[in-house]
Amino acid sequence: MLLALFLIDLAAGLYLFLPLVGRRNAGVKFYRLILIVSAVLVLCALIAHADFHDGILISLTIIVYATLRYPKRLIFRIPAALLGLGYIAAPIHAWRVATGASWIWSAAGALTSVALLGSVTLAMLLGHWYLVVRGMSIDPLKRLTHATLAGALARTIVVAAALLVPGVWANVAIRQGIFFWMRAGWGLIGPLALYPMVWGTVRIRSTMAATGILYVDVVAVVIGEVLGGWLSALAHLPL
């Protein structure tokens, strides 16, 4: 279930942060790429832990993919909106099942994890897209770079709040030792420390350098969120 949790969070983040890119900037092909990647991630989650919610997400993704050519028609807008709502509800449900946390803690953990994973990974993929679409505006990458900072800050606040619950610090930070500090160092401190470097390269439109740093950022976040999911299952709180 923890594998399914990670895959659903990543798929949700990729889709939900697409509006920051803008269809006019990256083009339809980039949107199709993200939809395919998201659908594959959800399919893998379905294989890892069968859940009918995942089947609904895949079905909606197929409809959105097929109607991308009609962005102003209800035939696209309705399934696109439903898919967005599904990608908000599915991670919360997955966190509730995987960690046993309350609905409030599950929502906090799910939404912040989705924000961090989605913004960082989508920024890295968009960085590669600048090699495909020459002359594309740098604004989408700027927005996503700011989103990575906001996601990292929000995730850190939620983890810090969970650690304030009586007994959690001793059971997690002390007993789990190296695993918790790897989670904090890679998954929380790492993105915050890398943000100034990413922003510095984006500001001067050095997309190749930004993409290279974002590679490291993605690796750090993935390690942090995988360990965070495991620790969350132990503590029944979003860590």
PyRosetta script that sets phi, psi and omega in degrees:
from pyrosetta import init, pose_from_sequence

init()
pose = pose_from_sequence("MLLALFLIDLAAGLYLFLPLVGRRNAGVKFYRLILIVSAVLVLCALIAHADFHDGILISLTIIVYATLRYPKRLIFRIPAALLGLGYIAAPIHAWRVATGASWIWSAAGALTSVALLGSVTLAMLLGHWYLVVRGMSIDPLKRLTHATLAGALARTIVVAAALLVPGVWANVAIRQGIFFWMRAGWGLIGPLALYPMVWGTVRIRSTMAATGILYVDVVAVVIGEVLGGWLSALAHLPL")
pose.set_psi(1, -33.1)
pose.set_omega(1, 179.4)
pose.set_phi(2, -65.3)
pose.set_psi(2, -35.4)
pose.set_omega(2, 175.9)
pose.set_phi(3, -64.6)
pose.set_psi(3, -45.3)
pose.set_omega(3, 178.1)
pose.set_phi(4, -61.3)
pose.set_psi(4, -38.7)
pose.set_omega(4, 179.0)
pose.set_phi(5, -59.7)
pose.set_psi(5, -47.7)
pose.set_omega(5, -179.6)
pose.set_phi(6, -63.3)
pose.set_psi(6, -44.1)
pose.set_omega(6, -177.8)
pose.set_phi(7, -65.2)
pose.set_psi(7, -40.2)
pose.set_omega(7, 179.6)
pose.set_phi(8, -67.9)
pose.set_psi(8, -41.8)
pose.set_omega(8, 177.9)
pose.set_phi(9, -59.9)
pose.set_psi(9, -43.3)
pose.set_omega(9, -179.1)
pose.set_phi(10, -66.5)
pose.set_psi(10, -45.7)
pose.set_omega(10, 179.1)
pose.set_phi(11, -60.6)
pose.set_psi(11, -43.4)
pose.set_omega(11, -179.5)
pose.set_phi(12, -63.4)
pose.set_psi(12, -43.0)
pose.set_omega(12, -179.3)
pose.set_phi(13, -63.8)
pose.set_psi(13, -41.1)
pose.set_omega(13, 179.2)
pose.set_phi(14, -60.7)
pose.set_psi(14, -42.8)
pose.set_omega(14, -177.3)
pose.set_phi(15, -74.5)
pose.set_psi(15, -44.8)
pose.set_omega(15, -173.8)
pose.set_phi(16, -68.2)
pose.set_psi(16, -23.9)
pose.set_omega(16, -179.7)
pose.set_phi(17, -94.7)
pose.set_psi(17, 1.0)
pose.set_omega(17, 178.1)
pose.set_phi(18, -58.3)
pose.set_psi(18, -37.5)
pose.set_omega(18, 179.0)
pose.set_phi(19, -57.7)
pose.set_psi(19, -24.9)
pose.set_omega(19, 177.7)
pose.set_phi(20, -70.4)
pose.set_psi(20, -22.2)
pose.set_omega(20, 178.6)
pose.set_phi(21, -79.8)
pose.set_psi(21, -50.5)
pose.set_omega(21, -179.1)
pose.set_phi(22, 88.8)
pose.set_psi(22, 124.8)
pose.set_omega(22, -177.8)
pose.set_phi(23, -62.9)
pose.set_psi(23, -36.5)
pose.set_omega(23, -178.8)
pose.set_phi(24, -67.9)
pose.set_psi(24, -27.8)
pose.set_omega(24, -178.8)
pose.set_phi(25, -78.2)
pose.set_psi(25, -54.3)
pose.set_omega(25, -173.4)
pose.set_phi(26, -90.7)
pose.set_psi(26, -22.5)
pose.set_omega(26, -179.3)
pose.set_phi(27, 91.2)
pose.set_psi(27, 167.8)
pose.set_omega(27, -176.8)
pose.set_phi(28, -65.9)
pose.set_psi(28, -35.0)
pose.set_omega(28, -176.1)
pose.set_phi(29, -62.6)
pose.set_psi(29, -36.6)
pose.set_omega(29, 178.1)
pose.set_phi(30, -66.7)
pose.set_psi(30, -41.3)
pose.set_omega(30, 177.7)
pose.set_phi(31, -61.8)
pose.set_psi(31, -41.1)
pose.set_omega(31, 178.1)
pose.set_phi(32, -63.4)
pose.set_psi(32, -40.9)
pose.set_omega(32, 178.2)
pose.set_phi(33, -59.3)
pose.set_psi(33, -46.0)
pose.set_omega(33, -178.6)
pose.set_phi(34, -66.7)
pose.set_psi(34, -38.8)
pose.set_omega(34, 178.3)
pose.set_phi(35, -64.1)
pose.set_psi(35, -40.6)
pose.set_omega(35, 178.6)
pose.set_phi(36, -65.0)
pose.set_psi(36, -46.2)
pose.set_omega(36, 179.7)
pose.set_phi(37, -61.3)
pose.set_psi(37, -44.2)
pose.set_omega(37, 179.7)
pose.set_phi(38, -62.3)
pose.set_psi(38, -43.5)
pose.set_omega(38, -179.6)
pose.set_phi(39, -63.7)
pose.set_psi(39, -40.4)
pose.set_omega(39, 178.4)
pose.set_phi(40, -64.7)
pose.set_psi(40, -40.8)
pose.set_omega(40, 178.2)
pose.set_phi(41, -62.4)
pose.set_psi(41, -43.7)
pose.set_omega(41, 179.7)
pose.set_phi(42, -67.3)
pose.set_psi(42, -37.6)
pose.set_omega(42, 177.1)
pose.set_phi(43, -61.9)
pose.set_psi(43, -42.6)
pose.set_omega(43, 177.1)
pose.set_phi(44, -63.8)
pose.set_psi(44, -38.0)
pose.set_omega(44, 176.3)
pose.set_phi(45, -64.0)
pose.set_psi(45, -38.6)
pose.set_omega(45, 178.2)
pose.set_phi(46, -63.7)
pose.set_psi(46, -39.0)
pose.set_omega(46, 178.1)
pose.set_phi(47, -68.5)
pose.set_psi(47, -39.9)
pose.set_omega(47, -178.5)
pose.set_phi(48, -69.0)
pose.set_psi(48, -37.1)
pose.set_omega(48, -178.9)
pose.set_phi(49, -152.3)
pose.set_psi(49, 101.4)
pose.set_omega(49, -175.2)
pose.set_phi(50, -57.7)
pose.set_psi(50, 126.0)
pose.set_omega(50, 178.7)
pose.set_phi(51, -152.3)
pose.set_psi(51, 126.8)
pose.set_omega(51, -175.5)
pose.set_phi(52, -65.1)
pose.set_psi(52, -22.5)
pose.set_omega(52, 177.2)
pose.set_phi(53, -61.0)
pose.set_psi(53, -36.7)
pose.set_omega(53, -179.6)
pose.set_phi(54, -66.5)
pose.set_psi(54, -36.0)
pose.set_omega(54, 177.2)
pose.set_phi(55, -63.2)
pose.set_psi(55, -37.4)
pose.set_omega(55, 177.6)
pose.set_phi(56, -65.5)
pose.set_psi(56, -42.0)
pose.set_omega(56, 179.0)
pose.set_phi(57, -61.9)
pose.set_psi(57, -41.5)
pose.set_omega(57, 179.3)
pose.set_phi(58, -64.9)
pose.set_psi(58, -41.8)
pose.set_omega(58, 179.7)
pose.set_phi(59, -63.2)
pose.set_psi(59, -44.7)
pose.set_omega(59, 178.7)
pose.set_phi(60, -65.0)
pose.set_psi(60, -36.6)
pose.set_omega(60, 178.4)
pose.set_phi(61, -62.9)
pose.set_psi(61, -40.9)
pose.set_omega(61, 178.6)
pose.set_phi(62, -61.8)
pose.set_psi(62, -41.5)
pose.set_omega(62, 179.8)
pose.set_phi(63, -65.8)
pose.set_psi(63, -45.2)
pose.set_omega(63, 179.4)
pose.set_phi(64, -62.2)
pose.set_psi(64, -42.1)
pose.set_omega(64, 178.7)
pose.set_phi(65, -60.5)
pose.set_psi(65, -42.5)
pose.set_omega(65, -176.8)
pose.set_phi(66, -71.8)
pose.set_psi(66, -22.6)
pose.set_omega(66, -176.1)
pose.set_phi(67, -108.6)
pose.set_psi(67, 14.8)
pose.set_omega(67, -178.7)
pose.set_phi(68, -59.4)
pose.set_psi(68, -25.6)
pose.set_omega(68, -177.9)
pose.set_phi(69, -73.6)
pose.set_psi(69, -10.3)
pose.set_omega(69, -176.6)
pose.set_phi(70, -121.1)
pose.set_psi(70, 63.8)
pose.set_omega(70, -172.5)
pose.set_phi(71, -64.7)
pose.set_psi(71, -22.6)
pose.set_omega(71, -176.6)
pose.set_phi(72, -98.1)
pose.set_psi(72, 0.9)
pose.set_omega(72, -178.2)
pose.set_phi(73, -99.9)
pose.set_psi(73, 153.5)
pose.set_omega(73, -178.7)
pose.set_phi(74, -64.5)
pose.set_psi(74, -25.3)
pose.set_omega(74, 179.8)
pose.set_phi(75, -62.8)
pose.set_psi(75, -23.3)
pose.set_omega(75, 175.2)
pose.set_phi(76, -98.7)
pose.set_psi(76, -44.4)
pose.set_omega(76, -172.0)
pose.set_phi(77, -65.0)
pose.set_psi(77, -39.1)
pose.set_omega(77, -178.1)
pose.set_phi(78, -66.2)
pose.set_psi(78, -54.0)
pose.set_omega(78, 178.0)
pose.set_phi(79, -64.0)
pose.set_psi(79, -31.8)
pose.set_omega(79, 178.1)
pose.set_phi(80, -64.8)
pose.set_psi(80, -41.3)
pose.set_omega(80, 178.3)
pose.set_phi(81, -68.2)
pose.set_psi(81, -41.5)
pose.set_omega(81, 178.4)
pose.set_phi(82, -63.8)
pose.set_psi(82, -37.9)
pose.set_omega(82, 178.0)
pose.set_phi(83, -65.5)
pose.set_psi(83, -39.0)
pose.set_omega(83, 176.6)
pose.set_phi(84, -62.1)
pose.set_psi(84, -44.0)
pose.set_omega(84, 177.1)
pose.set_phi(85, -63.7)
pose.set_psi(85, -38.4)
pose.set_omega(85, 178.5)
pose.set_phi(86, -63.9)
pose.set_psi(86, -37.3)
pose.set_omega(86, -179.8)
pose.set_phi(87, -77.3)
pose.set_psi(87, -7.9)
pose.set_omega(87, 170.1)
pose.set_phi(88, -89.8)
pose.set_psi(88, -42.6)
pose.set_omega(88, -176.9)
pose.set_phi(89, -74.2)
pose.set_psi(89, -39.9)
pose.set_omega(89, -174.8)
pose.set_phi(90, -61.0)
pose.set_psi(90, -47.0)
pose.set_omega(90, 178.2)
pose.set_phi(91, -62.3)
pose.set_psi(91, -37.6)
pose.set_omega(91, 178.7)
pose.set_phi(92, -63.3)
pose.set_psi(92, -44.6)
pose.set_omega(92, 177.5)
pose.set_phi(93, -61.9)
pose.set_psi(93, -43.0)
pose.set_omega(93, -179.4)
pose.set_phi(94, -63.8)
pose.set_psi(94, -40.5)
pose.set_omega(94, 178.2)
pose.set_phi(95, -65.2)
pose.set_psi(95, -39.3)
pose.set_omega(95, 179.3)
pose.set_phi(96, -62.7)
pose.set_psi(96, -43.5)
pose.set_omega(96, -178.7)
pose.set_phi(97, -71.9)
pose.set_psi(97, -42.7)
pose.set_omega(97, -173.3)
pose.set_phi(98, -76.0)
pose.set_psi(98, -35.0)
pose.set_omega(98, -173.8)
pose.set_phi(99, -106.8)
pose.set_psi(99, -18.8)
pose.set_omega(99, -177.8)
pose.set_phi(100, 72.6)
pose.set_psi(100, 13.8)
pose.set_omega(100, 178.8)
pose.set_phi(101, -75.3)
pose.set_psi(101, 165.0)
pose.set_omega(101, 176.9)
pose.set_phi(102, -67.1)
pose.set_psi(102, 166.8)
pose.set_omega(102, -178.3)
pose.set_phi(103, -63.0)
pose.set_psi(103, -36.3)
pose.set_omega(103, -179.7)
pose.set_phi(104, -66.7)
pose.set_psi(104, -47.8)
pose.set_omega(104, 178.3)
pose.set_phi(105, -66.0)
pose.set_psi(105, -37.2)
pose.set_omega(105, 178.8)
pose.set_phi(106, -63.5)
pose.set_psi(106, -41.5)
pose.set_omega(106, 178.8)
pose.set_phi(107, -64.9)
pose.set_psi(107, -42.9)
pose.set_omega(107, 179.4)
pose.set_phi(108, -63.8)
pose.set_psi(108, -45.1)
pose.set_omega(108, 179.8)
pose.set_phi(109, -65.9)
pose.set_psi(109, -43.4)
pose.set_omega(109, -177.3)
pose.set_phi(110, -65.8)
pose.set_psi(110, -49.5)
pose.set_omega(110, -174.7)
pose.set_phi(111, -66.8)
pose.set_psi(111, -38.0)
pose.set_omega(111, 179.1)
pose.set_phi(112, -73.4)
pose.set_psi(112, -35.8)
pose.set_omega(112, 176.8)
pose.set_phi(113, -66.7)
pose.set_psi(113, -42.6)
pose.set_omega(113, 176.4)
pose.set_phi(114, -60.0)
pose.set_psi(114, -43.5)
pose.set_omega(114, -178.6)
pose.set_phi(115, -62.8)
pose.set_psi(115, -44.9)
pose.set_omega(115, -177.3)
pose.set_phi(116, -71.2)
pose.set_psi(116, -50.1)
pose.set_omega(116, -180.0)
pose.set_phi(117, -61.9)
pose.set_psi(117, -46.1)
pose.set_omega(117, -175.7)
pose.set_phi(118, -66.7)
pose.set_psi(118, -45.6)
pose.set_omega(118, -176.7)
pose.set_phi(119, -66.5)
pose.set_psi(119, -43.0)
pose.set_omega(119, -178.1)
pose.set_phi(120, -68.0)
pose.set_psi(120, -46.7)
pose.set_omega(120, -177.1)
pose.set_phi(121, -67.9)
pose.set_psi(121, -41.7)
pose.set_omega(121, 179.5)
pose.set_phi(122, -66.2)
pose.set_psi(122, -36.8)
pose.set_omega(122, 177.0)
pose.set_phi(123, -62.9)
pose.set_psi(123, -41.1)
pose.set_omega(123, 178.6)
pose.set_phi(124, -64.5)
pose.set_psi(124, -44.1)
pose.set_omega(124, 178.8)
pose.set_phi(125, -65.3)
pose.set_psi(125, -38.6)
pose.set_omega(125, 178.9)
pose.set_phi(126, -66.0)
pose.set_psi(126, -35.6)
pose.set_omega(126, 177.2)
pose.set_phi(127, -57.2)
pose.set_psi(127, -38.7)
pose.set_omega(127, 176.1)
pose.set_phi(128, -68.5)
pose.set_psi(128, -31.1)
pose.set_omega(128, -175.5)
pose.set_phi(129, -67.9)
pose.set_psi(129, -21.5)
pose.set_omega(129, 177.3)
pose.set_phi(130, -66.1)
pose.set_psi(130, -19.2)
pose.set_omega(130, 175.0)
pose.set_phi(131, -78.2)
pose.set_psi(131, -21.0)
pose.set_omega(131, -179.0)
pose.set_phi(132, -89.9)
pose.set_psi(132, -47.1)
pose.set_omega(132, -178.0)
pose.set_phi(133, -105.7)
pose.set_psi(133, 94.1)
pose.set_omega(133, -179.7)
pose.set_phi(134, -68.9)
pose.set_psi(134, 139.3)
pose.set_omega(134, 177.3)
pose.set_phi(135, 80.9)
pose.set_psi(135, 8.2)
pose.set_omega(135, 179.2)
pose.set_phi(136, -65.7)
pose.set_psi(136, 144.0)
pose.set_omega(136, 180.0)
pose.set_phi(137, -58.2)
pose.set_psi(137, 143.0)
pose.set_omega(137, 179.1)
pose.set_phi(138, -80.8)
pose.set_psi(138, -10.7)
pose.set_omega(138, -175.9)
pose.set_phi(139, -57.5)
pose.set_psi(139, -42.7)
pose.set_omega(139, 178.8)
pose.set_phi(140, -58.4)
pose.set_psi(140, -40.9)
pose.set_omega(140, 179.5)
pose.set_phi(141, -69.2)
pose.set_psi(141, -33.6)
pose.set_omega(141, 175.8)
pose.set_phi(142, -63.4)
pose.set_psi(142, -44.4)
pose.set_omega(142, -179.6)
pose.set_phi(143, -63.4)
pose.set_psi(143, -42.7)
pose.set_omega(143, 179.8)
pose.set_phi(144, -67.7)
pose.set_psi(144, -34.5)
pose.set_omega(144, 177.4)
pose.set_phi(145, -63.0)
pose.set_psi(145, -43.4)
pose.set_omega(145, 176.1)
pose.set_phi(146, -64.5)
pose.set_psi(146, -36.3)
pose.set_omega(146, 179.9)
pose.set_phi(147, -65.2)
pose.set_psi(147, -34.8)
pose.set_omega(147, 177.6)
pose.set_phi(148, -64.1)
pose.set_psi(148, -38.2)
pose.set_omega(148, 177.2)
pose.set_phi(149, -65.0)
pose.set_psi(149, -45.8)
pose.set_omega(149, 179.5)
pose.set_phi(150, -62.5)
pose.set_psi(150, -41.6)
pose.set_omega(150, 179.1)
pose.set_phi(151, -64.3)
pose.set_psi(151, -41.9)
pose.set_omega(151, 179.4)
pose.set_phi(152, -65.5)
pose.set_psi(152, -41.0)
pose.set_omega(152, 178.5)
pose.set_phi(153, -64.9)
pose.set_psi(153, -44.5)
pose.set_omega(153, -179.7)
pose.set_phi(154, -63.0)
pose.set_psi(154, -42.3)
pose.set_omega(154, 179.9)
pose.set_phi(155, -64.4)
pose.set_psi(155, -40.0)
pose.set_omega(155, 179.6)
pose.set_phi(156, -64.6)
pose.set_psi(156, -41.0)
pose.set_omega(156, 179.6)
pose.set_phi(157, -63.1)
pose.set_psi(157, -43.0)
pose.set_omega(157, 180.0)
pose.set_phi(158, -64.3)
pose.set_psi(158, -44.0)
pose.set_omega(158, 179.1)
pose.set_phi(159, -63.6)
pose.set_psi(159, -43.2)
pose.set_omega(159, 179.4)
pose.set_phi(160, -62.0)
pose.set_psi(160, -40.2)
pose.set_omega(160, 178.4)
pose.set_phi(161, -65.0)
pose.set_psi(161, -39.2)
pose.set_omega(161, 179.0)
pose.set_phi(162, -65.2)
pose.set_psi(162, -35.9)
pose.set_omega(162, -179.8)
pose.set_phi(163, -68.8)
pose.set_psi(163, -19.7)
pose.set_omega(163, 179.1)
pose.set_phi(164, -78.5)
pose.set_psi(164, -13.5)
pose.set_omega(164, 176.9)
pose.set_phi(165, -64.9)
pose.set_psi(165, 131.9)
pose.set_omega(165, -177.2)
pose.set_phi(166, -52.1)
pose.set_psi(166, 130.7)
pose.set_omega(166, 176.0)
pose.set_phi(167, 90.6)
pose.set_psi(167, -18.1)
pose.set_omega(167, -175.8)
pose.set_phi(168, -70.1)
pose.set_psi(168, -43.3)
pose.set_omega(168, -178.6)
pose.set_phi(169, -57.9)
pose.set_psi(169, -46.1)
pose.set_omega(169, -178.9)
pose.set_phi(170, -67.3)
pose.set_psi(170, -41.7)
pose.set_omega(170, -176.0)
pose.set_phi(171, -74.3)
pose.set_psi(171, -28.5)
pose.set_omega(171, -175.1)
pose.set_phi(172, -107.1)
pose.set_psi(172, -61.1)
pose.set_omega(172, -174.2)
pose.set_phi(173, -65.3)
pose.set_psi(173, -32.4)
pose.set_omega(173, -177.8)
pose.set_phi(174, -95.0)
pose.set_psi(174, -52.1)
pose.set_omega(174, -176.8)
pose.set_phi(175, -68.7)
pose.set_psi(175, -39.5)
pose.set_omega(175, -180.0)
pose.set_phi(176, -84.4)
pose.set_psi(176, -15.2)
pose.set_omega(176, 171.4)
pose.set_phi(177, 45.3)
pose.set_psi(177, -108.5)
pose.set_omega(177, -172.5)
pose.set_phi(178, -58.6)
pose.set_psi(178, -33.9)
pose.set_omega(178, -179.0)
pose.set_phi(179, -67.5)
pose.set_psi(179, -40.8)
pose.set_omega(179, 178.6)
pose.set_phi(180, -67.7)
pose.set_psi(180, -43.5)
pose.set_omega(180, -176.2)
pose.set_phi(181, -72.0)
pose.set_psi(181, -29.5)
pose.set_omega(181, 170.7)
pose.set_phi(182, -65.7)
pose.set_psi(182, -40.7)
pose.set_omega(182, 178.5)
pose.set_phi(183, -61.3)
pose.set_psi(183, -46.1)
pose.set_omega(183, -178.3)
pose.set_phi(184, -69.0)
pose.set_psi(184, -42.2)
pose.set_omega(184, -176.6)
pose.set_phi(185, -69.1)
pose.set_psi(185, -49.4)
pose.set_omega(185, -179.0)
pose.set_phi(186, -75.3)
pose.set_psi(186, -49.1)
pose.set_omega(186, -169.3)
pose.set_phi(187, -85.6)
pose.set_psi(187, -20.0)
pose.set_omega(187, -177.4)
pose.set_phi(188, -117.2)
pose.set_psi(188, -54.3)
pose.set_omega(188, -179.6)
pose.set_phi(189, -70.2)
pose.set_psi(189, -37.5)
pose.set_omega(189, -178.3)
pose.set_phi(190, -55.5)
pose.set_psi(190, -56.2)
pose.set_omega(190, 179.7)
pose.set_phi(191, -60.4)
pose.set_psi(191, -36.4)
pose.set_omega(191, 179.3)
pose.set_phi(192, -67.9)
pose.set_psi(192, -38.0)
pose.set_omega(192, -180.0)
pose.set_phi(193, -72.4)
pose.set_psi(193, -32.4)
pose.set_omega(193, -177.7)
pose.set_phi(194, -81.5)
pose.set_psi(194, -18.8)
pose.set_omega(194, -176.6)
pose.set_phi(195, -55.5)
pose.set_psi(195, -47.8)
pose.set_omega(195, -179.7)
pose.set_phi(196, -59.0)
pose.set_psi(196, -35.2)
pose.set_omega(196, 179.4)
pose.set_phi(197, -70.3)
pose.set_psi(197, -42.1)
pose.set_omega(197, 178.6)
pose.set_phi(198, -63.2)
pose.set_psi(198, -47.2)
pose.set_omega(198, -177.8)
pose.set_phi(199, -64.3)
pose.set_psi(199, -37.7)
pose.set_omega(199, 179.5)
pose.set_phi(200, -62.3)
pose.set_psi(200, -39.6)
pose.set_omega(200, 179.0)
pose.set_phi(201, -75.9)
pose.set_psi(201, -35.4)
pose.set_omega(201, 178.9)
pose.set_phi(202, -67.2)
pose.set_psi(202, -39.0)
pose.set_omega(202, -177.3)
pose.set_phi(203, -61.9)
pose.set_psi(203, -32.5)
pose.set_omega(203, 178.5)
pose.set_phi(204, -96.9)
pose.set_psi(204, 11.1)
pose.set_omega(204, 177.0)
pose.set_phi(205, 62.5)
pose.set_psi(205, 34.3)
pose.set_omega(205, 174.8)
pose.set_phi(206, -93.6)
pose.set_psi(206, 78.4)
pose.set_omega(206, -172.3)
pose.set_phi(207, -67.3)
pose.set_psi(207, -32.7)
pose.set_omega(207, 179.4)
pose.set_phi(208, -66.5)
pose.set_psi(208, -42.5)
pose.set_omega(208, 177.4)
pose.set_phi(209, -65.7)
pose.set_psi(209, -41.3)
pose.set_omega(209, 178.6)
pose.set_phi(210, -61.7)
pose.set_psi(210, -41.6)
pose.set_omega(210, 179.9)
pose.set_phi(211, -63.5)
pose.set_psi(211, -39.3)
pose.set_omega(211, 178.1)
pose.set_phi(212, -62.4)
pose.set_psi(212, -43.1)
pose.set_omega(212, 177.9)
pose.set_phi(213, -67.5)
pose.set_psi(213, -37.6)
pose.set_omega(213, 179.5)
pose.set_phi(214, -65.9)
pose.set_psi(214, -29.1)
pose.set_omega(214, 172.3)
pose.set_phi(215, -55.3)
pose.set_psi(215, -51.1)
pose.set_omega(215, 179.5)
pose.set_phi(216, -61.5)
pose.set_psi(216, -40.0)
pose.set_omega(216, 179.5)
pose.set_phi(217, -60.9)
pose.set_psi(217, -44.9)
pose.set_omega(217, 179.8)
pose.set_phi(218, -62.4)
pose.set_psi(218, -45.3)
pose.set_omega(218, 179.0)
pose.set_phi(219, -59.2)
pose.set_psi(219, -45.3)
pose.set_omega(219, -180.0)
pose.set_phi(220, -61.5)
pose.set_psi(220, -45.0)
pose.set_omega(220, -178.4)
pose.set_phi(221, -66.8)
pose.set_psi(221, -41.9)
pose.set_omega(221, 179.4)
pose.set_phi(222, -61.3)
pose.set_psi(222, -46.8)
pose.set_omega(222, 178.0)
pose.set_phi(223, -59.8)
pose.set_psi(223, -45.0)
pose.set_omega(223, -179.0)
pose.set_phi(224, -63.3)
pose.set_psi(224, -42.8)
pose.set_omega(224, -177.2)
pose.set_phi(225, -73.9)
pose.set_psi(225, -32.4)
pose.set_omega(225, 175.9)
pose.set_phi(226, -65.4)
pose.set_psi(226, -47.9)
pose.set_omega(226, 177.1)
pose.set_phi(227, -65.9)
pose.set_psi(227, -36.5)
pose.set_omega(227, 178.6)
pose.set_phi(228, -63.6)
pose.set_psi(228, -39.0)
pose.set_omega(228, 177.2)
pose.set_phi(229, -63.6)
pose.set_psi(229, -41.8)
pose.set_omega(229, 179.1)
pose.set_phi(230, -64.9)
pose.set_psi(230, -45.0)
pose.set_omega(230, 178.6)
pose.set_phi(231, -65.8)
pose.set_psi(231, -35.1)
pose.set_omega(231, 178.4)
pose.set_phi(232, -64.3)
pose.set_psi(232, -37.5)
pose.set_omega(232, 178.0)
pose.set_phi(233, -66.1)
pose.set_psi(233, -33.5)
pose.set_omega(233, 178.9)
pose.set_phi(234, -72.9)
pose.set_psi(234, -41.3)
pose.set_omega(234, -173.4)
pose.set_phi(235, -94.7)
pose.set_psi(235, -12.4)
pose.set_omega(235, -175.4)
pose.set_phi(236, 60.0)
pose.set_psi(236, 35.0)
pose.set_omega(236, 178.2)
pose.set_phi(237, -145.6)
pose.set_psi(237, 153.3)
pose.set_omega(237, -179.6)
pose.set_phi(238, -74.5)
pose.set_psi(238, 110.0)
pose.set_omega(238, -177.9)
pose.set_phi(239, -122.1)
pose.dump_pdb("model.pdb")
